[in-house]
Amino acid sequence: MPSPSIRGVTALLHCARTSLAAAALTLACALSGEASGQQLVLPYFSTLTESQQQEGSNGASTWWADYATRFQVVYDAENFLDAGVSGPITITRLRFRAEDGESNLGGQVFQNVQIELGSTSVASTFVSSNWSVNRAAATLAPPFTTTVVVAPASGAVPNDYVIDIDLLALGGAFTFDATGPERNLFLEVTLPNAPVGAAPLSLVPFQDGTPYHCRGVYRTAFSSSGHLSNKPPVMAIEFVGSGGSTALIPATNEYLGASCGGSPSAFYERFLTGDQFDLGGGLTITPDVYPSPTVYTVTAGAPPVDGGKVNAVPSSVADSAAVPHPLGFTFSYPGGSTNVVSPDTDGNVQLISTTFSDAFPSIDKFLGKGVTTTYWPRFSLFWHDLHAGRNTATHPNSGLHVLTDTSGGPGNAVFYATWLDVGRSNSVTGVGVGGHGVFTMQCAIHQATGVVEFRYGAMGMVGAGSASSDISAMVGFSRGIIGGFGGVRSVDPQTRDLSAELPFTTMVEGTRANLRLRPMSATQFPGPNYGARMWAGQHVRWDIDNFPANASIGALVLDLTHVSPGLQIPGLIAPGCHLGLVFDPLAWQVFPLQGVGTVSTTPLTVPSGAIGAVVYSQFLVLDGLFGAPELVTASSNVLKQTVGLP
């Protein structure tokens, strides 16, 4: 017979259907099976992104290029077999997509593009740098010539397919058999001329693939040989035949909701490359008592960007620079005060005097400690790898503007930092080029009340972050390092969904971080970091840590639905905590917590029939079963995982 605590948990979960160990079968039964379809991404394991850490990169500009060029690629049969292709298929469409997180206006035109498809028994490992050697080993279909117009790229992940070649319309449909003697697909593209298009139509970099059973060679069209690469362009195909998918649904992870159980003074939301920025209505940050605040209350909404609070010329149009600015008054925040701030071109208002700016956001840095650098208090409106000068050629007075407005009279000054029509550092640029990514935001700090406003204008897609960070952007407030040089970093509140979990009040800084839920995977390919996504056959578990002292029992809950914003029920759920999964849990697993630091759930093997399903998970500490004032005494964030393609 179950113990009283287990009976209490099952009552809370409304008689969950199954244990976590059996959830895979339940998940498969709850959904329709995956239909055989006509789409596939080459190379395999590139449906979402080339980087399983969601890190940014510059993409490839050597395949589809700004100059006359030629490239050949061999995609091995394994790419087709892994996708369920079991016999001959007829390829009817080729599509190439822009690099992760890269936005571009498009409009470039490639004229007289020659395309050849074929099959070869030579595996990609043995591709030669000599064009003729590769062609001699392939059986080629008749070539065809076409004009290719590059479509706009929004900067999503996966990004838009900006080159679309309809083989049926061109009379070039190609029959290919990955199970036959010539089991590998051969592609050759010749671009005899550079693309045409007036500024600011600079060509976007293209997505280059995970090095999985593929290799190519590229160089100018007039050379006898080229350069070898095992990261050829990502190419989606449409075909008639067995295997593939009816829709290219990538497996994704997303953090929702808010955590509790700790004692943080900071708050933040982290954004991955390609996330939609959803805080356009702004945030208002209000101190409890001023000028001696102890906590902040964060509410939704702020005035629009005041376009009149800019200078005749920008304070900076630099990349990764800060502008020290005497406020003209003393501004107090929980844990400190300052009379000088340093807005930087990467989207922060640092509450110190510095000319230093770091383009690469991370949680450790936000909370105070980098590898070699100490990070101080800051408001992060949109900490991202921005460049204040990217759009000066196309947007008048674009840049970072810093000023204090004293027109309200003594005691009523307002400080403004305005990022006016700035761009991302990695967006394309050049003479007369700009506008491929445009961001406008404004921070207002009020002398009389200590209120801080995050105001937003037009904000583009959260674009590619740095290659050294798995976070593309951060929004929030942190005291940074506490206690001066050699001090401790601020306590981690964990990321929260600022567009939903409002209003909330921060805490007086303590020593314990909020509860954290993390997806994990034993699968080493295609990556352990962001590889804990759900695709068929993937082994996923959940790790939970930062338990409150003396926590006794907890439960991981899985469901196919969630509540947004989470429920906060006085008497049942502790203040500051939110219950996100309450209706009809798919599965659960119970843990004793006394004295543990981290618990790991039973691994779940993702079934093949579940593609397209969305699974939500949350961890709850249930010490109300042992006499605590509320039943739920701590909760983690909610994790949203879409079952899809790798």
Secondary structure by P-SEA (a helix, b strand, c coil): cccaaaaaaaaaaccccccccaaaaaaaaaccccccccccccccccccccccccccccccccccccccccbbbbbcaaaaaaaccccbbbbcbbbbbccccbbbbcbbbbcbbbbbbbccccccccccccaaaaaaaccccbbbbbbbbbcccccccccccccccccccccbbbbbbccccccbbbbbbbbcccccccccccbbbbbbcccccccccccccccccbbbbccccbbbbbbccccccccbbbbbccccbbbccccccccccccccccccccccbbbbbbcccccccbbbbbccccccccccccccccccccbbbbbbcccbbbbcccccccbbbbcccccccccccccccccccccccccccccccccbbbbcccccccccccccccccccbbbbbbccccccbbbbbbbbcccccccccccccccccbbbbbbbbbbccccbbbbccccccccccccccccccccccccccccccccccccccccccccccccccccccccccccbbbbbbcccccccccccccccccbbbbbbbccccccccbbbbbbcccccccbbbbcccccccccccccccccccccccccccccccccbbbbbcccccbbbbbbbbbccccccccccccccccbbbbbbccc
